[in-house]
Amino acid sequence: MRGLAGGLVGGLLGSMLFSGLANAGWGGGLGGSGIGFIEILLFAGLGYFIYRKFRKPAVATGFGGMQYQDTAYSSSYERGPVVEAPAVAEPDFNSVRIMDPRFDPAGFVKSAQDTFFKVQAAWSRQDGATLTSLCAGDLARSWDQELAALAARGQKNYMENIALRATEITEAWTEQGQDYITVRFEANLLDYTVDEKNGMVVAGNKSEPVEFAEYWTFARPVGPNPWRLTAIQQP
């Protein structure tokens, strides 16, 4: 719909612009013949509204797995300080603040970082109850299936020595009665899977850290309500 809406509005504005200026000049319209400059400005505002209405964030949905050992990420890294604020221009939080005027992006980042560590720890413990309390239903069920598959193979996946290198809010929006915020995490950790019968490592490495980046999307009903993790995507 973005391309369709933009094309229609662009064509309409172009047609009105040239015909209005040619037939009515700057004073046309609103009582004169043709379309005038004021009407063009009004339709430009309408076009921007349509663009905002149909605009969708680049990263909104999707379920990510919790294991990083089989990815192509680099295993070499340098530890660095955690970045608690976006390094680029701040996203537009106006829609989030409509029903929650006291929303604080810095406080949200700290809460998101806390959830990041809690999720990783709960996964290592195979603690489905904690994952369910932190995540939306579909994502929690997806991870429950992954944990069940590990248990069926007699294996357990561990994530240890987590180092969060950067945190950045990349997107904030509201649609269908829900607020959404996407956070980009850069981190490294030890990710390995062991056979519970003999304790042997069957995947990953207990000494070589894995470096990765992910987009975590959080959602809540509009207003000052608790946030829950709804999706994880890798770039």
Buried (B, 14 or more C-beta within 10 A) or exposed (E): EEEEBBEEBEEEBEEBBEEBBEBBBEEBBEEEEBBBBBBBEBBBEEBEEBEEEEEEBEBBEEBBEBBBBEEEBEEEBEEEEBBEEBEEEEBEBEBBBEBBEEBEBEEBBBBBBEBBEBBBBBBBEBBBEBBBEBBBEEBBBBBBEBBEEBEEEEBBBBBEEBBBBBBBBBBBBBBEEEBBBBBBBBBBBBBBBBBEEEEEBEBBEEEEBBBBEBBBBBBBEBEEEEBBBBBBBBE
